[in-house]
Amino acid sequence: MDQAYGIFLYVVSLLTMGGIYAILALGLNIQFGFTGLFNAGIAGFFAVGAYVSAILTTAPSARHLGGYELPVVFGLVAAMVVSGAIGWLVGRICIRLRADYLAIATIGIAETLRLILKNETWATNGARGVSEVPKPFEHLPEPWNQVGLMLLVLSIVAVLYFLLERARTAPWGRVMSAIRENEPAARAAGKNVEQFRIQAFVTGCAVMGLAGGLTAHYLKFIDPNAAEPLTATFLVFVMLIIGGSGNNKGAILGAILMWTVWSATEIATSRLLPDEWAIRSAYVRVFLIGLVLQIVLQRFPGGILPERRLSAAKGDKSSP
Amino acid sequence: MMDFINFHLMPGVILGSIYALGAIGISLTFGILRFANFAHGETMTLGAYFAFTLVQLTGWHPLAVLPFAMILTAAVALGVDRVFYKPFRAAPAIMVVIASFGMMLMIRSVIQFSWGVQLKSLVPGIQRPYILFDALRISPKHMLIVGSALGLMLAVHLLLSRTKIGKAMRAMSDSPELARLTGIDTEMVIRATWVLGAGLAAAAGVFLAIDTHVETMMGFKLLLPVFAAAILGGIGRPYGAMAGGLIIGIAEELSSYAWLGDGPLLAPGYKAGVAFALMIAMLIWRPSGLFRGKVF
């Protein structure tokens, strides 16, 4: 019975974190899947969201900025606004250049944000991070507090999914794929390509900020290394590409699937292997995930659930 | 005044010559293969680790094993290109950028697995700096780094301006279509680009390791300043990359000088942000770089 309860709690935590990754993958799907924008700084936007929400909702502390004790909802909304605003700044500068420049600039902004979070100790408590972040439903008895948070995360995933599916099939989404597939044609059709790209980039960044805020509340703690920047960024890319870039269902499926593999192999290696090998096996896992990505890119570029093209043909009844 | 030269300008020149070597490879792969190679930082790390193992095996000076480390690194780069990048030659550039992003983590995890994550030093012991004219302090290893880096840059210049393959590389960087029409063997040029870029990256890694130490994240920390240097100089412009590297290195070190008042102008913790700021400024005002490179 105890074991069954333990497994139940593990599944709950798996779905909570998997759900947060699904939000990140959906955010990346708006940028990369719909529009072809390469954001290599996911961890940066995630961290900004986490800190903003944590600082706005935490009780006063002498160690960092804060003491506003706002409700968690305000924290999450502010997280989206601030991450989106930073995304807007980056987008304004780099969006007219090719994807490579955006990738370099976003990796740079993520590193710069990490420097700021580490060095501005008056606001962020530096490397020691912000602790005692309030967690929604924490007054409920165990395990319902955990279940409550899981349901919150999963319902956010569901709402996002429906909004993004709507956006994808709406004229807005079609302009996006038009830009990705044939930019000169979209431009010739009178679409303001830069404007649409910035909209997609900012929306994606705001969604990533939301995921960051949720993580801070879930873990009750955030520090500059809470998400090891590249592995986190890379993992989200792998999730989206394996699930199916451009497909919202694929993004969610890829996130839950890869997170399960990632966390289950971590537990398996730390239990089964002696310490020294357990540390080394972490590198093997990163290597294997990278290899899987390379194979998927070369052999199955569509992923598990390839993008469903909206056909303009008359026979299509599903399109409005 | 001497403090300014000894503790800010000289370290800037040393760091800058390391950046310059790394930036040449980034700039050439960006110009010739048309993608931003995110695995370039890890190539530098790999070169430093090869040199570390060779020094352990032979007991020679790091500079003596450098050519072998460069050859090994170039061989790895050629293999990686063959297996992971070549299938995407005709595909949109974004695919190969993702592939290189994956390669960055794959190469790093291989390094962490094989060599461990502890700091290692290439040259044990502390060197006393020479003191010239009673005030100018420069340590032998720094003279070595700047001297060898200048030597390598001269070699790159001769290669690009005097040899057939070097001219073919410049031609392809200027216009791949024209280069192909004139009968240049593009795959050959691509291989030469990897050998040159990876060899110089290995040298940059070894020089950084001589200056500081060998560690698994050293290349990633170089990646951003090196990209900034390549963009500053102009993509596909090797001479621009050299100049860009020196400018970024010197700017990073000068940013913590007490220009106004007593304290450093910028807290030393933000040194790494200077390269990024310069790069963003360049992307806003002059994306083609100082030497009129390409903008994609």
Interface residues (C-beta under 8 A of the other chain):
Chain A: G36 F38 A40 I93 C94 L97 R98 A99 D100 Y101 A103 I104 A105 I107 G108 I109 E111 T112 L115 K118 N119 L230 T231 F234 F237 V238 I241 R280 Y283 V284 V286 F287 I289 G290 L291 L293 Q294 L297 Q298 P301
Chain B: F30 F35 A36 F38 F84 P87 F88 A93 I94 M95 V97 I98 A99 F101 G102 M103 M104 L105 M106 R108 S109 V110 Q112 F113 F220 L223 L224 F227 A228 I231 A267 G269 Y270 A272 G273 A275 F276 M279 I280 L283 I284 P287 V295 F296
